[in-house]
């Protein structure tokens, strides 16, 4: 009888873990990168801000009111007035002005494409 009870408990635990991963990880898995990948940007940076209400995440505002999350390593390399380019389907953004061209890749571990 104890053996059957142990098997039932193990089965329930495995089922709960499977359901948890199925329900929750599919909603969050890659959603940040998927959102970035779906953007097509050809604009100018109009504002930079740190969202203190959301874990101090840095954002670049471009166009009218569109924004994109950036890694902290990029923050000092981007200025208001810089051009920002990102083709749809890509995870690389290009920031340029008359003095520089910077490429940043969201898939790179540190966010910098060297």
C-alpha positions, 0 to 999 in steps of 0.5 A: 500500500505504501508503494502505491501511495509513493507512486501516486505522490510522485506522479502528482508532483511530476504532473504539477511540474509539467503543468506549471512549465506548460502554462507559465514558461510558455507565456514568458519564454523569450517574450522580451526578445520576441517583442524586440524582434517584432519592432521595425525602427527607423527614427531618432532617440527623443528621450532616455529614461530609467523606469524607476517603477519597473526595476530601474530598466533603461528605455530609449524613446523614439518617434512620437511615443514608442520606446525600447528597452536597452541594456545598461551597458549601452546607456552612456553610448546613446544620446538624445538626437542619435538615429536608431535603426532596427529591422524587423526580425533582427535583435541588433540595433544601430545607433548613429550620429555624425561622429559614431556608429554603434551596433548593439545586439540583444543576443550578446551576453553583455549587450555589446557587439564587438 
